[in-house]
Amino acid sequence: MIRMSLVDQLPTLIGVVVGAGLSFTSTSFVERSRWRRGQAVRWDERKLTAYAEFGNAVKDMVLLANRIAAGRGLNDHPQPMEPTEQNLAALAEAAAQCSLLSEQLRLLADEDTITASRAMNHRAYRLEWFAYGRLDGGPDAWQAAYLAYRDARDEYLGRARASLQVEGPGIPRDRSWHNAVTNDPA
């Protein structure tokens, strides 16, 4: 039997140790990358939910404000609501829901999205004040406030899409149906 000296076996041992180390390092890197991807997906799902829920809550509040404002003669919404105590309470509840969901959004969103959400929220609350009768102004003032809200909503949606890394410009607002119904060139 031929005995190999330690010096002869050293390159083999070094190769085994280096191979094991590289295997451990690459496996650790792959597992860490997988974990990070999983975390990113998890947080993106939560951000998407927060962005959508907040946006929908604001939209619901604006719809109520729009209908109540129509009841005050500020716009021509086809389903006006009288500014009764019950309807104003529903508007207050919708506003409270917006406030509640804004906290979740502030925990998850980036600075640009939070800034855009606040701007949209402020524009929506202006519409709420019109619906309550707290702001003076006729249909022109309402229309200006509504258009400011709509622009702020578009900015919010754009910032949310960017935060979620959704590519593309989004879907442009279709104004043709409104123009065809009201003969308004807006």
Secondary structure by P-SEA (a helix, b strand, c coil): ccccccccaaaaaaaaaaaaaaaaaaaaaaaaaaaaaaaaaaaaaaaaaaaaaaaaaaaaaaaaaaaaaaaaccccccbbbcccaaaaaaaaaaaaaaaaaaaaaaacccaaaaaaaaaaaaaaaaaaaaaaccccccaaaaaaaaaaaaaaaaaaaaaaaaaaccccccccccaaaaaaaccccc
